[in-house]
Amino acid sequence: MAYSSNVVDAPLFKKIYDLSQVIHTNYIKIPKFYRHTLWQQCASLTLELIRDMVKAYRVFEEERLATLHTMSDNLDLLKVLVRLTKDSQAIQKKPYVEIEMMLQEVGRMLGGWIKSCAK
């Protein structure tokens, strides 16, 4: 991905932004006990992904790969927390499937970016 100051046009940014919207839209639907524990962590991680995406898009190659690996770690943690929320029956199947599909797509795109930077 070439250097640009307009990160909002990047396809990966759009996917992460959409994921964040879905996570935040479902916030009120999560039972209170899980909303203020697991789901709050999910919401925070999506915001960290957005922040790190902006950073990765603007830093030079030397720093970019480390930022992308941080994003990957946060994405993996988010996947685990979303699954835990589903296994705790705090989220319905339909929003879970939607979020899971989005997580997989973000993971594929992020993995591709990491591979292109590692060459």
PDB file as gemmi writes it, atoms N, CA and C in Angstrom:
CRYST1    1.000    1.000    1.000  90.00  90.00  90.00 P 1                      
ATOM      1  N   MET A   1       0.854  -1.168   0.000  1.00  0.00           N  
ATOM      2  CA  MET A   1       0.000   0.000   0.000  1.00  0.00           C  
ATOM      3  C   MET A   1       0.901   1.232   0.000  1.00  0.00           C  
ATOM      4  N   ALA A   2       0.687   2.110  -0.904  1.00  0.00           N  
ATOM      5  CA  ALA A   2       1.515   3.302  -1.032  1.00  0.00           C  
ATOM      6  C   ALA A   2       1.189   4.311   0.060  1.00  0.00           C  
ATOM      7  N   TYR A   3       2.160   5.160   0.340  1.00  0.00           N  
ATOM      8  CA  TYR A   3       1.970   6.211   1.332  1.00  0.00           C  
ATOM      9  C   TYR A   3       0.925   7.195   0.835  1.00  0.00           C  
ATOM     10  N   SER A   4      -0.002   7.538   1.688  1.00  0.00           N  
ATOM     11  CA  SER A   4      -1.010   8.545   1.384  1.00  0.00           C  
ATOM     12  C   SER A   4      -1.544   9.084   2.692  1.00  0.00           C  
ATOM     13  N   SER A   5      -1.950  10.312   2.670  1.00  0.00           N  
ATOM     14  CA  SER A   5      -2.500  10.901   3.883  1.00  0.00           C  
ATOM     15  C   SER A   5      -4.004  10.656   3.983  1.00  0.00           C  
ATOM     16  N   ASN A   6      -4.597  10.028   2.971  1.00  0.00           N  
ATOM     17  CA  ASN A   6      -6.041   9.821   2.972  1.00  0.00           C  
ATOM     18  C   ASN A   6      -6.384   8.368   3.289  1.00  0.00           C  
ATOM     19  N   VAL A   7      -6.196   8.011   4.534  1.00  0.00           N  
ATOM     20  CA  VAL A   7      -6.403   6.636   4.982  1.00  0.00           C  
ATOM     21  C   VAL A   7      -7.854   6.191   4.841  1.00  0.00           C  
ATOM     22  N   VAL A   8      -8.798   7.125   4.903  1.00  0.00           N  
ATOM     23  CA  VAL A   8     -10.210   6.748   4.856  1.00  0.00           C  
ATOM     24  C   VAL A   8     -10.608   6.135   3.517  1.00  0.00           C  
ATOM     25  N   ASP A   9      -9.774   6.300   2.502  1.00  0.00           N  
ATOM     26  CA  ASP A   9     -10.061   5.694   1.200  1.00  0.00           C  
ATOM     27  C   ASP A   9      -9.515   4.280   1.077  1.00  0.00           C  
ATOM     28  N   ALA A  10      -8.718   3.852   2.035  1.00  0.00           N  
ATOM     29  CA  ALA A  10      -8.118   2.517   1.981  1.00  0.00           C  
ATOM     30  C   ALA A  10      -9.191   1.446   2.228  1.00  0.00           C  
ATOM     31  N   PRO A  11      -9.231   0.407   1.411  1.00  0.00           N  
ATOM     32  CA  PRO A  11     -10.236  -0.650   1.589  1.00  0.00           C  
ATOM     33  C   PRO A  11     -10.202  -1.291   2.984  1.00  0.00           C  
ATOM     34  N   LEU A  12      -9.002  -1.528   3.523  1.00  0.00           N  
ATOM     35  CA  LEU A  12      -8.908  -2.124   4.857  1.00  0.00           C  
ATOM     36  C   LEU A  12      -9.481  -1.192   5.908  1.00  0.00           C  
ATOM     37  N   PHE A  13      -9.211   0.091   5.791  1.00  0.00           N  
ATOM     38  CA  PHE A  13      -9.781   1.052   6.746  1.00  0.00           C  
ATOM     39  C   PHE A  13     -11.304   0.992   6.709  1.00  0.00           C  
ATOM     40  N   LYS A  14     -11.862   0.943   5.511  1.00  0.00           N  
ATOM     41  CA  LYS A  14     -13.327   0.888   5.376  1.00  0.00           C  
ATOM     42  C   LYS A  14     -13.898  -0.356   6.051  1.00  0.00           C  
ATOM     43  N   LYS A  15     -13.211  -1.493   5.894  1.00  0.00           N  
ATOM     44  CA  LYS A  15     -13.680  -2.739   6.519  1.00  0.00           C  
ATOM     45  C   LYS A  15     -13.615  -2.642   8.047  1.00  0.00           C  
ATOM     46  N   ILE A  16     -12.516  -2.094   8.555  1.00  0.00           N  
ATOM     47  CA  ILE A  16     -12.384  -1.952  10.006  1.00  0.00           C  
ATOM     48  C   ILE A  16     -13.415  -0.964  10.540  1.00  0.00           C  
ATOM     49  N   TYR A  17     -13.645   0.109   9.814  1.00  0.00           N  
ATOM     50  CA  TYR A  17     -14.645   1.106  10.207  1.00  0.00           C  
ATOM     51  C   TYR A  17     -16.038   0.472  10.252  1.00  0.00           C  
ATOM     52  N   ASP A  18     -16.372  -0.298   9.226  1.00  0.00           N  
ATOM     53  CA  ASP A  18     -17.674  -0.991   9.198  1.00  0.00           C  
ATOM     54  C   ASP A  18     -17.794  -1.969  10.357  1.00  0.00           C  
ATOM     55  N   LEU A  19     -16.720  -2.687  10.650  1.00  0.00           N  
ATOM     56  CA  LEU A  19     -16.705  -3.609  11.785  1.00  0.00           C  
ATOM     57  C   LEU A  19     -16.969  -2.860  13.087  1.00  0.00           C  
ATOM     58  N   SER A  20     -16.316  -1.735  13.242  1.00  0.00           N  
ATOM     59  CA  SER A  20     -16.514  -0.921  14.439  1.00  0.00           C  
ATOM     60  C   SER A  20     -17.968  -0.472  14.570  1.00  0.00           C  
ATOM     61  N   GLN A  21     -18.572  -0.080  13.465  1.00  0.00           N  
ATOM     62  CA  GLN A  21     -19.976   0.327  13.495  1.00  0.00           C  
ATOM     63  C   GLN A  21     -20.886  -0.817  13.925  1.00  0.00           C  
ATOM     64  N   VAL A  22     -20.631  -2.011  13.412  1.00  0.00           N  
ATOM     65  CA  VAL A  22     -21.459  -3.166  13.775  1.00  0.00           C  
ATOM     66  C   VAL A  22     -21.272  -3.507  15.250  1.00  0.00           C  
ATOM     67  N   ILE A  23     -20.047  -3.482  15.731  1.00  0.00           N  
ATOM     68  CA  ILE A  23     -19.777  -3.754  17.146  1.00  0.00           C  
ATOM     69  C   ILE A  23     -20.524  -2.737  18.015  1.00  0.00           C  
ATOM     70  N   HIS A  24     -20.426  -1.471  17.674  1.00  0.00           N  
ATOM     71  CA  HIS A  24     -21.063  -0.424  18.479  1.00  0.00           C  
ATOM     72  C   HIS A  24     -22.591  -0.445  18.352  1.00  0.00           C  
ATOM     73  N   THR A  25     -23.104  -0.820  17.193  1.00  0.00           N  
ATOM     74  CA  THR A  25     -24.554  -0.920  17.005  1.00  0.00           C  
ATOM     75  C   THR A  25     -25.143  -2.021  17.884  1.00  0.00           C  
ATOM     76  N   ASN A  26     -24.409  -3.096  18.071  1.00  0.00           N  
ATOM     77  CA  ASN A  26     -24.887  -4.220  18.874  1.00  0.00           C  
ATOM     78  C   ASN A  26     -24.645  -4.028  20.369  1.00  0.00           C  
ATOM     79  N   TYR A  27     -23.979  -2.975  20.745  1.00  0.00           N  
ATOM     80  CA  TYR A  27     -23.633  -2.733  22.148  1.00  0.00           C  
ATOM     81  C   TYR A  27     -24.859  -2.794  23.060  1.00  0.00           C  
ATOM     82  N   ILE A  28     -25.911  -2.122  22.696  1.00  0.00           N  
ATOM     83  CA  ILE A  28     -27.103  -2.050  23.554  1.00  0.00           C  
ATOM     84  C   ILE A  28     -27.858  -3.383  23.604  1.00  0.00           C  
ATOM     85  N   LYS A  29     -27.635  -4.242  22.624  1.00  0.00           N  
ATOM     86  CA  LYS A  29     -28.327  -5.527  22.559  1.00  0.00           C  
ATOM     87  C   LYS A  29     -27.670  -6.592  23.436  1.00  0.00           C  
ATOM     88  N   ILE A  30     -26.479  -6.313  23.907  1.00  0.00           N  
ATOM     89  CA  ILE A  30     -25.751  -7.261  24.744  1.00  0.00           C  
ATOM     90  C   ILE A  30     -26.239  -7.105  26.193  1.00  0.00           C  
ATOM     91  N   PRO A  31     -26.485  -8.206  26.899  1.00  0.00           N  
ATOM     92  CA  PRO A  31     -26.883  -8.102  28.308  1.00  0.00           C  
ATOM     93  C   PRO A  31     -25.861  -7.291  29.108  1.00  0.00           C  
ATOM     94  N   LYS A  32     -26.354  -6.542  30.084  1.00  0.00           N  
ATOM     95  CA  LYS A  32     -25.512  -5.610  30.840  1.00  0.00           C  
ATOM     96  C   LYS A  32     -24.238  -6.243  31.389  1.00  0.00           C  
ATOM     97  N   PHE A  33     -24.342  -7.419  31.936  1.00  0.00           N  
ATOM     98  CA  PHE A  33     -23.171  -8.068  32.531  1.00  0.00           C  
ATOM     99  C   PHE A  33     -22.039  -8.201  31.512  1.00  0.00           C  
ATOM    100  N   TYR A  34     -22.386  -8.623  30.295  1.00  0.00           N  
ATOM    101  CA  TYR A  34     -21.382  -8.814  29.248  1.00  0.00           C  
ATOM    102  C   TYR A  34     -21.056  -7.507  28.533  1.00  0.00           C  
ATOM    103  N   ARG A  35     -22.010  -6.603  28.507  1.00  0.00           N  
ATOM    104  CA  ARG A  35     -21.817  -5.324  27.824  1.00  0.00           C  
ATOM    105  C   ARG A  35     -20.676  -4.541  28.451  1.00  0.00           C  
ATOM    106  N   HIS A  36     -20.572  -4.578  29.751  1.00  0.00           N  
ATOM    107  CA  HIS A  36     -19.567  -3.778  30.448  1.00  0.00           C  
ATOM    108  C   HIS A  36     -18.278  -4.551  30.723  1.00  0.00           C  
ATOM    109  N   THR A  37     -18.209  -5.761  30.228  1.00  0.00           N  
ATOM    110  CA  THR A  37     -16.974  -6.543  30.381  1.00  0.00           C  
ATOM    111  C   THR A  37     -16.481  -6.948  28.991  1.00  0.00           C  
ATOM    112  N   LEU A  38     -16.954  -8.063  28.488  1.00  0.00           N  
ATOM    113  CA  LEU A  38     -16.490  -8.582  27.204  1.00  0.00           C  
ATOM    114  C   LEU A  38     -16.744  -7.617  26.046  1.00  0.00           C  
ATOM    115  N   TRP A  39     -17.966  -7.127  25.945  1.00  0.00           N  
ATOM    116  CA  TRP A  39     -18.312  -6.317  24.777  1.00  0.00           C  
ATOM    117  C   TRP A  39     -17.623  -4.959  24.794  1.00  0.00           C  
ATOM    118  N   GLN A  40     -17.385  -4.428  25.976  1.00  0.00           N  
ATOM    119  CA  GLN A  40     -16.640  -3.173  26.076  1.00  0.00           C  
ATOM    120  C   GLN A  40     -15.217  -3.373  25.545  1.00  0.00           C  
ATOM    121  N   GLN A  41     -14.635  -4.522  25.838  1.00  0.00           N  
ATOM    122  CA  GLN A  41     -13.304  -4.831  25.318  1.00  0.00           C  
ATOM    123  C   GLN A  41     -13.325  -4.958  23.792  1.00  0.00           C  
ATOM    124  N   CYS A  42     -14.381  -5.556  23.265  1.00  0.00           N  
ATOM    125  CA  CYS A  42     -14.521  -5.665  21.807  1.00  0.00           C  
ATOM    126  C   CYS A  42     -14.589  -4.284  21.169  1.00  0.00           C  
ATOM    127  N   ALA A  43     -15.385  -3.415  21.745  1.00  0.00           N  
ATOM    128  CA  ALA A  43     -15.510  -2.052  21.223  1.00  0.00           C  
ATOM    129  C   ALA A  43     -14.175  -1.318  21.302  1.00  0.00           C  
ATOM    130  N   SER A  44     -13.473  -1.467  22.397  1.00  0.00           N  
ATOM    131  CA  SER A  44     -12.172  -0.809  22.557  1.00  0.00           C  
ATOM    132  C   SER A  44     -11.154  -1.322  21.541  1.00  0.00           C  
ATOM    133  N   LEU A  45     -11.168  -2.627  21.297  1.00  0.00           N  
ATOM    134  CA  LEU A  45     -10.225  -3.198  20.329  1.00  0.00           C  
ATOM    135  C   LEU A  45     -10.498  -2.707  18.908  1.00  0.00           C  
ATOM    136  N   THR A  46     -11.767  -2.524  18.555  1.00  0.00           N  
ATOM    137  CA  THR A  46     -12.048  -2.007  17.209  1.00  0.00           C  
ATOM    138  C   THR A  46     -11.542  -0.577  17.071  1.00  0.00           C  
ATOM    139  N   LEU A  47     -11.658   0.202  18.134  1.00  0.00           N  
ATOM    140  CA  LEU A  47     -11.120   1.564  18.082  1.00  0.00           C  
ATOM    141  C   LEU A  47      -9.593   1.550  17.999  1.00  0.00           C  
ATOM    142  N   GLU A  48      -8.953   0.604  18.683  1.00  0.00           N  
ATOM    143  CA  GLU A  48      -7.498   0.468  18.571  1.00  0.00           C  
ATOM    144  C   GLU A  48      -7.097   0.074  17.154  1.00  0.00           C  
ATOM    145  N   LEU A  49      -7.888  -0.784  16.517  1.00  0.00           N  
ATOM    146  CA  LEU A  49      -7.602  -1.157  15.133  1.00  0.00           C  
ATOM    147  C   LEU A  49      -7.668   0.059  14.214  1.00  0.00           C  
ATOM    148  N   ILE A  50      -8.663   0.910  14.432  1.00  0.00           N  
ATOM    149  CA  ILE A  50      -8.775   2.137  13.634  1.00  0.00           C  
ATOM    150  C   ILE A  50      -7.556   3.028  13.867  1.00  0.00           C  
ATOM    151  N   ARG A  51      -7.204   3.217  15.128  1.00  0.00           N  
ATOM    152  CA  ARG A  51      -6.051   4.059  15.462  1.00  0.00           C  
ATOM    153  C   ARG A  51      -4.772   3.510  14.835  1.00  0.00           C  
ATOM    154  N   ASP A  52      -4.566   2.207  14.952  1.00  0.00           N  
ATOM    155  CA  ASP A  52      -3.361   1.597  14.399  1.00  0.00           C  
ATOM    156  C   ASP A  52      -3.366   1.612  12.868  1.00  0.00           C  
ATOM    157  N   MET A  53      -4.542   1.529  12.279  1.00  0.00           N  
ATOM    158  CA  MET A  53      -4.638   1.605  10.818  1.00  0.00           C  
ATOM    159  C   MET A  53      -4.174   2.975  10.337  1.00  0.00           C  
ATOM    160  N   VAL A  54      -4.618   4.010  11.011  1.00  0.00           N  
ATOM    161  CA  VAL A  54      -4.189   5.363  10.655  1.00  0.00           C  
ATOM    162  C   VAL A  54      -2.678   5.483  10.805  1.00  0.00           C  
ATOM    163  N   LYS A  55      -2.172   4.950  11.898  1.00  0.00           N  
ATOM    164  CA  LYS A  55      -0.724   4.998  12.140  1.00  0.00           C  
ATOM    165  C   LYS A  55       0.037   4.224  11.062  1.00  0.00           C  
ATOM    166  N   ALA A  56      -0.400   3.006  10.767  1.00  0.00           N  
ATOM    167  CA  ALA A  56       0.290   2.172   9.784  1.00  0.00           C  
ATOM    168  C   ALA A  56       0.279   2.813   8.405  1.00  0.00           C  
ATOM    169  N   TYR A  57      -0.760   3.518   8.105  1.00  0.00           N  
ATOM    170  CA  TYR A  57      -0.894   4.130   6.795  1.00  0.00           C  
ATOM    171  C   TYR A  57       0.024   5.333   6.632  1.00  0.00           C  
ATOM    172  N   ARG A  58       0.430   5.918   7.752  1.00  0.00           N  
ATOM    173  CA  ARG A  58       1.212   7.158   7.687  1.00  0.00           C  
ATOM    174  C   ARG A  58       2.684   7.016   8.039  1.00  0.00           C  
ATOM    175  N   VAL A  59       3.075   5.902   8.627  1.00  0.00           N  
ATOM    176  CA  VAL A  59       4.484   5.751   9.018  1.00  0.00           C  
ATOM    177  C   VAL A  59       5.289   5.185   7.856  1.00  0.00           C  
ATOM    178  N   PHE A  60       6.591   5.248   8.002  1.00  0.00           N  
ATOM    179  CA  PHE A  60       7.483   4.718   6.980  1.00  0.00           C  
ATOM    180  C   PHE A  60       7.602   3.209   7.136  1.00  0.00           C  
ATOM    181  N   GLU A  61       8.118   2.564   6.106  1.00  0.00           N  
ATOM    182  CA  GLU A  61       8.196   1.105   6.034  1.00  0.00           C  
ATOM    183  C   GLU A  61       8.782   0.449   7.284  1.00  0.00           C  
ATOM    184  N   GLU A  62       9.805   1.070   7.876  1.00  0.00           N  
ATOM    185  CA  GLU A  62      10.460   0.453   9.032  1.00  0.00           C  
ATOM    186  C   GLU A  62       9.486   0.252  10.194  1.00  0.00           C  
ATOM    187  N   GLU A  63       8.609   1.187  10.405  1.00  0.00           N  
ATOM    188  CA  GLU A  63       7.660   1.124  11.525  1.00  0.00           C  
ATOM    189  C   GLU A  63       6.362   0.414  11.144  1.00  0.00           C  
ATOM    190  N   ARG A  64       6.054   0.390   9.874  1.00  0.00           N  
ATOM    191  CA  ARG A  64       4.759  -0.128   9.421  1.00  0.00           C  
ATOM    192  C   ARG A  64       4.553  -1.591   9.790  1.00  0.00           C  
ATOM    193  N   LEU A  65       5.546  -2.413   9.570  1.00  0.00           N  
ATOM    194  CA  LEU A  65       5.400  -3.848   9.825  1.00  0.00           C  
ATOM    195  C   LEU A  65       5.112  -4.117  11.299  1.00  0.00           C  
ATOM    196  N   ALA A  66       5.785  -3.406  12.195  1.00  0.00           N  
ATOM    197  CA  ALA A  66       5.521  -3.586  13.636  1.00  0.00           C  
ATOM    198  C   ALA A  66       4.093  -3.179  13.979  1.00  0.00           C  
ATOM    199  N   THR A  67       3.623  -2.098  13.392  1.00  0.00           N  
ATOM    200  CA  THR A  67       2.247  -1.643  13.644  1.00  0.00           C  
ATOM    201  C   THR A  67       1.245  -2.648  13.097  1.00  0.00           C  
ATOM    202  N   LEU A  68       1.532  -3.209  11.932  1.00  0.00           N  
ATOM    203  CA  LEU A  68       0.636  -4.212  11.350  1.00  0.00           C  
ATOM    204  C   LEU A  68       0.580  -5.475  12.206  1.00  0.00           C  
ATOM    205  N   HIS A  69       1.704  -5.856  12.791  1.00  0.00           N  
ATOM    206  CA  HIS A  69       1.710  -7.022  13.678  1.00  0.00           C  
ATOM    207  C   HIS A  69       0.910  -6.730  14.953  1.00  0.00           C  
ATOM    208  N   THR A  70       0.978  -5.515  15.447  1.00  0.00           N  
ATOM    209  CA  THR A  70       0.155  -5.124  16.602  1.00  0.00           C  
ATOM    210  C   THR A  70      -1.325  -5.214  16.232  1.00  0.00           C  
ATOM    211  N   MET A  71      -1.659  -4.742  15.045  1.00  0.00           N  
ATOM    212  CA  MET A  71      -3.046  -4.850  14.578  1.00  0.00           C  
ATOM    213  C   MET A  71      -3.485  -6.303  14.497  1.00  0.00           C  
ATOM    214  N   SER A  72      -2.609  -7.157  13.996  1.00  0.00           N  
ATOM    215  CA  SER A  72      -2.929  -8.574  13.878  1.00  0.00           C  
ATOM    216  C   SER A  72      -3.172  -9.203  15.248  1.00  0.00           C  
ATOM    217  N   ASP A  73      -2.333  -8.847  16.214  1.00  0.00           N  
ATOM    218  CA  ASP A  73      -2.514  -9.352  17.579  1.00  0.00           C  
ATOM    219  C   ASP A  73      -3.855  -8.891  18.153  1.00  0.00           C  
ATOM    220  N   ASN A  74      -4.184  -7.624  17.957  1.00  0.00           N  
ATOM    221  CA  ASN A  74      -5.454  -7.094  18.459  1.00  0.00           C  
ATOM    222  C   ASN A  74      -6.644  -7.744  17.761  1.00  0.00           C  
ATOM    223  N   LEU A  75      -6.497  -8.015  16.476  1.00  0.00           N  
ATOM    224  CA  LEU A  75      -7.565  -8.682  15.737  1.00  0.00           C  
ATOM    225  C   LEU A  75      -7.776 -10.103  16.265  1.00  0.00           C  
ATOM    226  N   ASP A  76      -6.689 -10.811  16.534  1.00  0.00           N  
ATOM    227  CA  ASP A  76      -6.802 -12.164  17.094  1.00  0.00           C  
ATOM    228  C   ASP A  76      -7.501 -12.141  18.451  1.00  0.00           C  
ATOM    229  N   LEU A  77      -7.146 -11.186  19.285  1.00  0.00           N  
ATOM    230  CA  LEU A  77      -7.802 -11.056  20.583  1.00  0.00           C  
ATOM    231  C   LEU A  77      -9.277 -10.735  20.416  1.00  0.00           C  
ATOM    232  N   LEU A  78      -9.591  -9.853  19.476  1.00  0.00           N  
ATOM    233  CA  LEU A  78     -10.988  -9.509  19.212  1.00  0.00           C  
ATOM    234  C   LEU A  78     -11.776 -10.742  18.775  1.00  0.00           C  
ATOM    235  N   LYS A  79     -11.187 -11.572  17.933  1.00  0.00           N  
ATOM    236  CA  LYS A  79     -11.858 -12.805  17.501  1.00  0.00           C  
ATOM    237  C   LYS A  79     -12.181 -13.701  18.690  1.00  0.00           C  
ATOM    238  N   VAL A  80     -11.243 -13.829  19.604  1.00  0.00           N  
ATOM    239  CA  VAL A  80     -11.454 -14.669  20.788  1.00  0.00           C  
ATOM    240  C   VAL A  80     -12.568 -14.087  21.663  1.00  0.00           C  
ATOM    241  N   LEU A  81     -12.558 -12.786  21.871  1.00  0.00           N  
ATOM    242  CA  LEU A  81     -13.575 -12.162  22.725  1.00  0.00           C  
ATOM    243  C   LEU A  81     -14.965 -12.250  22.111  1.00  0.00           C  
ATOM    244  N   VAL A  82     -15.059 -12.094  20.799  1.00  0.00           N  
ATOM    245  CA  VAL A  82     -16.358 -12.225  20.124  1.00  0.00           C  
ATOM    246  C   VAL A  82     -16.858 -13.654  20.241  1.00  0.00           C  
ATOM    247  N   ARG A  83     -15.968 -14.610  20.064  1.00  0.00           N  
ATOM    248  CA  ARG A  83     -16.355 -16.024  20.209  1.00  0.00           C  
ATOM    249  C   ARG A  83     -16.792 -16.321  21.644  1.00  0.00           C  
ATOM    250  N   LEU A  84     -16.068 -15.779  22.607  1.00  0.00           N  
ATOM    251  CA  LEU A  84     -16.425 -15.969  24.015  1.00  0.00           C  
ATOM    252  C   LEU A  84     -17.797 -15.366  24.318  1.00  0.00           C  
ATOM    253  N   THR A  85     -18.074 -14.234  23.727  1.00  0.00           N  
ATOM    254  CA  THR A  85     -19.390 -13.602  23.895  1.00  0.00           C  
ATOM    255  C   THR A  85     -20.482 -14.489  23.307  1.00  0.00           C  
ATOM    256  N   LYS A  86     -20.199 -15.081  22.146  1.00  0.00           N  
ATOM    257  CA  LYS A  86     -21.164 -15.991  21.535  1.00  0.00           C  
ATOM    258  C   LYS A  86     -21.342 -17.244  22.388  1.00  0.00           C  
ATOM    259  N   ASP A  87     -20.236 -17.815  22.852  1.00  0.00           N  
ATOM    260  CA  ASP A  87     -20.302 -19.028  23.664  1.00  0.00           C  
ATOM    261  C   ASP A  87     -21.003 -18.776  25.001  1.00  0.00           C  
ATOM    262  N   SER A  88     -20.959 -17.554  25.464  1.00  0.00           N  
ATOM    263  CA  SER A  88     -21.662 -17.178  26.702  1.00  0.00           C  
ATOM    264  C   SER A  88     -23.129 -16.859  26.442  1.00  0.00           C  
ATOM    265  N   GLN A  89     -23.529 -16.971  25.189  1.00  0.00           N  
ATOM    266  CA  GLN A  89     -24.888 -16.697  24.737  1.00  0.00           C  
ATOM    267  C   GLN A  89     -25.309 -15.250  25.017  1.00  0.00           C  
ATOM    268  N   ALA A  90     -24.343 -14.353  24.942  1.00  0.00           N  
ATOM    269  CA  ALA A  90     -24.621 -12.933  25.152  1.00  0.00           C  
ATOM    270  C   ALA A  90     -24.952 -12.222  23.845  1.00  0.00           C  
ATOM    271  N   ILE A  91     -24.699 -12.882  22.733  1.00  0.00           N  
ATOM    272  CA  ILE A  91     -24.998 -12.298  21.428  1.00  0.00           C  
ATOM    273  C   ILE A  91     -25.783 -13.317  20.618  1.00  0.00           C  
ATOM    274  N   GLN A  92     -26.706 -12.827  19.833  1.00  0.00           N  
ATOM    275  CA  GLN A  92     -27.521 -13.694  18.989  1.00  0.00           C  
ATOM    276  C   GLN A  92     -26.690 -14.218  17.819  1.00  0.00           C  
ATOM    277  N   LYS A  93     -27.167 -15.283  17.206  1.00  0.00           N  
ATOM    278  CA  LYS A  93     -26.417 -15.933  16.136  1.00  0.00           C  
ATOM    279  C   LYS A  93     -26.229 -15.027  14.922  1.00  0.00           C  
ATOM    280  N   LYS A  94     -27.270 -14.310  14.514  1.00  0.00           N  
ATOM    281  CA  LYS A  94     -27.184 -13.486  13.298  1.00  0.00           C  
ATOM    282  C   LYS A  94     -26.113 -12.397  13.405  1.00  0.00           C  
ATOM    283  N   PRO A  95     -26.115 -11.575  14.462  1.00  0.00           N  
ATOM    284  CA  PRO A  95     -25.033 -10.580  14.539  1.00  0.00           C  
ATOM    285  C   PRO A  95     -23.663 -11.216  14.723  1.00  0.00           C  
ATOM    286  N   TYR A  96     -23.606 -12.346  15.408  1.00  0.00           N  
ATOM    287  CA  TYR A  96     -22.323 -13.029  15.572  1.00  0.00           C  
ATOM    288  C   TYR A  96     -21.758 -13.445  14.219  1.00  0.00           C  
ATOM    289  N   VAL A  97     -22.589 -14.042  13.392  1.00  0.00           N  
ATOM    290  CA  VAL A  97     -22.137 -14.496  12.071  1.00  0.00           C  
ATOM    291  C   VAL A  97     -21.677 -13.301  11.233  1.00  0.00           C  
ATOM    292  N   GLU A  98     -22.416 -12.214  11.284  1.00  0.00           N  
ATOM    293  CA  GLU A  98     -22.034 -11.011  10.543  1.00  0.00           C  
ATOM    294  C   GLU A  98     -20.672 -10.489  11.009  1.00  0.00           C  
ATOM    295  N   ILE A  99     -20.492 -10.414  12.309  1.00  0.00           N  
ATOM    296  CA  ILE A  99     -19.228  -9.922  12.872  1.00  0.00           C  
ATOM    297  C   ILE A  99     -18.092 -10.881  12.535  1.00  0.00           C  
ATOM    298  N   GLU A 100     -18.347 -12.164  12.661  1.00  0.00           N  
ATOM    299  CA  GLU A 100     -17.311 -13.167  12.366  1.00  0.00           C  
ATOM    300  C   GLU A 100     -16.863 -13.086  10.904  1.00  0.00           C  
ATOM    301  N   MET A 101     -17.800 -12.905  10.001  1.00  0.00           N  
ATOM    302  CA  MET A 101     -17.450 -12.770   8.588  1.00  0.00           C  
ATOM    303  C   MET A 101     -16.598 -11.518   8.356  1.00  0.00           C  
ATOM    304  N   MET A 102     -16.951 -10.441   9.040  1.00  0.00           N  
ATOM    305  CA  MET A 102     -16.186  -9.201   8.909  1.00  0.00           C  
ATOM    306  C   MET A 102     -14.772  -9.385   9.469  1.00  0.00           C  
ATOM    307  N   LEU A 103     -14.672 -10.066  10.595  1.00  0.00           N  
ATOM    308  CA  LEU A 103     -13.363 -10.324  11.195  1.00  0.00           C  
ATOM    309  C   LEU A 103     -12.477 -11.142  10.258  1.00  0.00           C  
ATOM    310  N   GLN A 104     -13.061 -12.136   9.613  1.00  0.00           N  
ATOM    311  CA  GLN A 104     -12.294 -12.969   8.685  1.00  0.00           C  
ATOM    312  C   GLN A 104     -11.803 -12.147   7.493  1.00  0.00           C  
ATOM    313  N   GLU A 105     -12.658 -11.282   6.976  1.00  0.00           N  
ATOM    314  CA  GLU A 105     -12.275 -10.438   5.835  1.00  0.00           C  
ATOM    315  C   GLU A 105     -11.170  -9.459   6.220  1.00  0.00           C  
ATOM    316  N   VAL A 106     -11.301  -8.826   7.385  1.00  0.00           N  
ATOM    317  CA  VAL A 106     -10.259  -7.917   7.864  1.00  0.00           C  
ATOM    318  C   VAL A 106      -8.954  -8.689   8.036  1.00  0.00           C  
ATOM    319  N   GLY A 107      -9.032  -9.892   8.566  1.00  0.00           N  
ATOM    320  CA  GLY A 107      -7.839 -10.715   8.760  1.00  0.00           C  
ATOM    321  C   GLY A 107      -7.147 -11.053   7.448  1.00  0.00           C  
ATOM    322  N   ARG A 108      -7.932 -11.388   6.432  1.00  0.00           N  
ATOM    323  CA  ARG A 108      -7.343 -11.688   5.120  1.00  0.00           C  
ATOM    324  C   ARG A 108      -6.655 -10.455   4.532  1.00  0.00           C  
ATOM    325  N   MET A 109      -7.321  -9.320   4.621  1.00  0.00           N  
ATOM    326  CA  MET A 109      -6.751  -8.091   4.068  1.00  0.00           C  
ATOM    327  C   MET A 109      -5.491  -7.680   4.831  1.00  0.00           C  
ATOM    328  N   LEU A 110      -5.549  -7.768   6.141  1.00  0.00           N  
ATOM    329  CA  LEU A 110      -4.398  -7.408   6.969  1.00  0.00           C  
ATOM    330  C   LEU A 110      -3.226  -8.364   6.701  1.00  0.00           C  
ATOM    331  N   GLY A 111      -3.520  -9.630   6.594  1.00  0.00           N  
ATOM    332  CA  GLY A 111      -2.479 -10.611   6.287  1.00  0.00           C  
ATOM    333  C   GLY A 111      -1.809 -10.336   4.952  1.00  0.00           C  
ATOM    334  N   GLY A 112      -2.597  -9.943   3.973  1.00  0.00           N  
ATOM    335  CA  GLY A 112      -2.032  -9.591   2.672  1.00  0.00           C  
ATOM    336  C   GLY A 112      -1.117  -8.388   2.756  1.00  0.00           C  
ATOM    337  N   TRP A 113      -1.504  -7.403   3.548  1.00  0.00           N  
ATOM    338  CA  TRP A 113      -0.678  -6.209   3.705  1.00  0.00           C  
ATOM    339  C   TRP A 113       0.633  -6.557   4.417  1.00  0.00           C  
ATOM    340  N   ILE A 114       0.520  -7.399   5.439  1.00  0.00           N  
ATOM    341  CA  ILE A 114       1.726  -7.827   6.168  1.00  0.00           C  
ATOM    342  C   ILE A 114       2.680  -8.558   5.228  1.00  0.00           C  
ATOM    343  N   LYS A 115       2.143  -9.469   4.412  1.00  0.00           N  
ATOM    344  CA  LYS A 115       2.989 -10.210   3.472  1.00  0.00           C  
ATOM    345  C   LYS A 115       3.660  -9.279   2.474  1.00  0.00           C  
ATOM    346  N   SER A 116       2.933  -8.280   2.001  1.00  0.00           N  
ATOM    347  CA  SER A 116       3.522  -7.366   1.017  1.00  0.00           C  
ATOM    348  C   SER A 116       4.611  -6.499   1.638  1.00  0.00           C  
ATOM    349  N   CYS A 117       4.499  -6.204   2.914  1.00  0.00           N  
ATOM    350  CA  CYS A 117       5.521  -5.395   3.596  1.00  0.00           C  
ATOM    351  C   CYS A 117       6.732  -6.228   3.984  1.00  0.00           C  
ATOM    352  N   ALA A 118       6.524  -7.516   4.190  1.00  0.00           N  
ATOM    353  CA  ALA A 118       7.616  -8.382   4.655  1.00  0.00           C  
ATOM    354  C   ALA A 118       8.564  -8.783   3.518  1.00  0.00           C  
ATOM    355  N   LYS A 119       8.181  -8.539   2.281  1.00  0.00           N  
ATOM    356  CA  LYS A 119       9.016  -8.927   1.139  1.00  0.00           C  
ATOM    357  C   LYS A 119      10.190  -8.015   0.974  1.00  0.00           C  
TER     358      LYS A 119                                                      
END                                                                             
